[in-house]
Amino acid sequence: MKGSLLVFLLIFFAASDTVIADEFPPSHMCFKPEPPLFLASRRHQERYRDDVIRYERCMNAFLTEQKESIRMHDEALKQGNIELEKFRKTRK
C-alpha cells in the first residue's frame, strides 16, 4: 500500500510539473542587432559587430541550456520507464 501510494505521488507530481513546464515554453532574452545604415559611421559599424558577437553568444548559451534541459528530461523519462517496468514485474 505504501509503495503504490509513493508511485502515485511521484507520477502525480511529475505530471503536474510537466503540465506547468509545457504551459510556458522557454524563450531567449537575446536582442538581435539591427544592421547600421549604409552610410553609418565607423563607430556604429564596430558597435554592430560587437552586438552581433553578443547576440551569437547569448543564443548559443540559450541553445546549450535547452539541450541540457532536453538531456535531463530524457534521462528522467528513461529512469521513469525503468522504474515502472520494475514495478510491473513485481506485480506479476
trRosetta pair geometry for C-beta under 8 A, 3 or more apart (Angstrom, degrees):
i j d omega theta_ij theta_ji phi_ij phi_ji
1 4 6.1 -57 -147 36 27 105
1 5 6.4 28 154 -18 62 108
2 5 5.8 -57 -151 36 30 112
2 6 6.4 32 151 -21 64 106
3 6 5.6 -54 -150 34 32 113
3 7 6.5 31 153 -17 66 104
4 7 5.6 -49 -146 37 35 112
4 8 6.3 40 152 -21 65 104
5 8 5.6 -53 -148 36 31 114
5 9 6.3 30 154 -17 65 106
6 9 5.8 -55 -147 37 29 109
6 10 6.4 31 154 -19 64 106
7 10 5.7 -55 -148 37 31 112
7 11 6.3 27 156 -15 65 107
7 87 6.2 89 -108 -121 149 156
8 11 5.9 -60 -148 40 28 107
8 12 6.0 31 154 -23 66 110
9 12 5.5 -52 -141 36 31 115
9 13 6.2 22 163 -11 66 106
10 13 6.3 -60 -145 41 25 101
10 14 6.1 24 157 -18 63 112
11 14 5.7 -57 -142 40 28 111
11 15 6.1 28 158 -20 65 109
12 15 6.0 -60 -149 36 25 108
12 16 6.4 19 156 -16 63 108
13 16 5.7 -52 -142 37 34 109
13 17 6.3 35 157 -19 65 104
14 17 5.9 -55 -150 37 29 110
14 18 6.4 32 151 -22 63 107
14 76 7.7 179 -139 161 120 123
14 80 7.0 122 -161 -106 168 141
15 18 5.6 -54 -150 34 32 115
15 19 6.5 34 153 -20 65 103
16 19 5.7 -49 -148 33 34 112
16 20 6.5 30 154 -14 65 105
17 20 5.8 -58 -148 41 32 108
17 21 5.9 32 155 -21 68 110
18 21 5.7 -54 -140 38 28 111
18 22 6.2 18 162 -11 64 111
19 22 6.2 -63 -145 41 25 102
19 23 6.5 40 153 -41 61 102
20 23 5.6 -44 -152 11 32 120
21 24 7.9 -95 -170 52 26 69
22 25 7.3 6 -156 -73 46 74
26 66 6.6 -168 78 -96 139 103
26 69 7.8 107 -3 38 154 171
28 58 6.7 114 180 145 122 99
28 59 6.3 18 -149 -108 168 62
28 62 4.1 -18 -103 -113 112 164
29 58 7.4 -104 80 -175 64 126
29 62 8.0 169 25 -84 61 127
30 55 5.5 105 174 -146 113 67
30 58 3.7 150 -105 116 111 130
30 59 5.2 -65 6 -60 175 73
30 62 6.5 -103 -24 -19 121 139
31 51 7.9 -63 98 -167 96 106
31 55 6.7 -100 80 -99 50 98
31 58 7.9 34 23 64 56 166
32 55 5.7 83 -114 -142 47 143
33 48 5.7 152 151 -147 139 69
33 51 3.5 106 -81 125 144 127
33 52 5.7 -91 39 -64 135 61
33 54 7.9 94 -41 58 119 100
33 55 5.8 -126 -7 -33 91 139
34 48 7.9 -84 86 -122 46 107
35 48 6.2 65 -136 -157 47 144
36 40 3.3 -43 158 -9 125 169
36 44 4.4 120 -118 136 143 113
36 45 5.5 -102 32 -81 151 59
36 47 7.9 99 -62 65 124 94
36 48 5.0 -112 -23 -44 101 144
37 40 4.8 132 56 -51 70 92
37 44 7.9 1 33 124 76 152
40 44 4.0 -102 173 85 117 135
40 45 5.7 143 100 -52 114 81
40 48 7.7 67 112 -21 159 134
41 44 4.9 99 56 6 75 99
41 45 7.1 -139 99 -3 42 88
42 45 5.6 -56 -150 38 35 113
42 46 6.3 34 153 -19 68 105
43 46 5.9 -55 -148 37 29 109
43 47 6.3 30 153 -19 64 107
44 47 5.6 -52 -144 37 32 113
44 48 6.3 38 153 -23 64 103
45 48 5.6 -50 -150 32 31 115
45 49 6.7 33 151 -18 63 101
46 49 5.7 -50 -151 33 35 112
46 50 6.5 35 150 -16 65 104
47 50 5.6 -54 -150 38 34 112
47 51 6.2 36 150 -21 67 106
48 51 5.5 -53 -145 37 32 113
48 52 6.4 38 153 -24 65 101
49 52 5.6 -49 -149 30 32 114
49 53 6.7 33 151 -18 62 103
50 53 5.7 -53 -153 34 34 112
50 54 6.4 33 150 -17 66 105
51 54 5.6 -52 -146 38 34 112
51 55 6.2 37 153 -22 66 106
52 55 5.7 -53 -146 36 30 113
52 56 6.3 30 155 -18 64 106
53 56 5.9 -55 -148 37 29 110
53 57 6.4 29 154 -18 63 107
54 57 5.8 -57 -148 38 30 111
54 58 6.2 30 154 -20 65 108
55 58 5.7 -56 -147 37 29 112
55 59 6.2 25 157 -15 65 108
56 59 5.9 -56 -143 40 29 108
56 60 6.1 30 157 -19 64 108
57 60 5.8 -56 -145 38 28 111
57 61 6.3 29 155 -20 63 107
58 61 5.8 -55 -150 35 29 111
58 62 6.4 29 152 -18 63 106
59 62 5.6 -52 -147 36 33 113
59 63 6.2 31 155 -17 66 106
60 63 5.8 -55 -144 39 30 109
60 64 6.2 33 155 -20 65 107
61 64 5.7 -53 -146 36 29 112
61 65 6.3 32 154 -20 63 107
62 65 5.7 -56 -150 36 29 113
62 66 6.4 26 154 -16 65 107
63 66 5.7 -55 -146 38 32 110
63 67 6.3 35 154 -21 65 105
64 67 5.7 -53 -147 35 30 112
64 68 6.5 31 153 -18 63 105
65 68 5.8 -56 -151 36 30 111
65 69 6.4 32 150 -21 64 106
66 69 5.4 -51 -147 35 35 115
66 70 6.4 39 152 -21 65 101
67 70 5.6 -50 -150 33 33 113
67 71 6.5 36 150 -21 64 103
68 71 5.5 -50 -149 34 34 114
68 72 6.4 34 152 -18 65 104
69 72 5.8 -54 -149 36 32 110
69 73 6.4 30 153 -17 65 106
70 73 5.7 -57 -147 39 31 109
70 74 6.2 34 154 -21 66 106
71 74 5.7 -53 -147 35 29 113
71 75 6.4 29 154 -19 63 106
72 75 5.7 -54 -149 36 31 112
72 76 6.4 32 153 -18 65 105
73 76 5.6 -52 -146 37 33 111
73 77 6.3 37 153 -21 65 105
74 77 5.6 -54 -149 36 31 113
74 78 6.4 32 153 -20 64 105
75 78 5.6 -52 -147 36 32 112
75 79 6.3 28 155 -15 65 107
76 79 5.8 -56 -145 41 30 109
76 80 6.1 35 154 -22 64 108
77 80 5.6 -55 -146 36 28 114
77 81 6.4 29 155 -18 63 105
78 81 5.9 -56 -151 35 29 110
78 82 6.5 30 152 -19 64 105
79 82 5.6 -51 -147 35 34 113
79 83 6.3 33 154 -18 66 106
80 83 5.8 -55 -147 37 30 110
80 84 6.2 30 155 -19 65 107
81 84 5.7 -54 -144 37 31 111
81 85 6.3 31 157 -18 65 106
82 85 5.9 -57 -149 37 28 110
82 86 6.4 29 153 -18 64 106
83 86 5.7 -53 -149 36 32 112
83 87 6.3 34 152 -21 64 107
84 87 5.5 -54 -149 36 32 115
84 88 6.4 33 153 -20 66 105
85 88 5.6 -51 -145 35 33 112
85 89 6.4 34 154 -21 64 104
86 89 5.8 -55 -150 34 31 112
86 90 6.6 27 154 -18 64 105
87 90 6.0 -58 -152 34 31 108
87 91 6.8 28 152 -20 63 108
88 91 5.8 -59 -154 32 34 112
88 92 7.2 43 151 -33 63 97
89 92 6.0 -45 -159 13 38 115
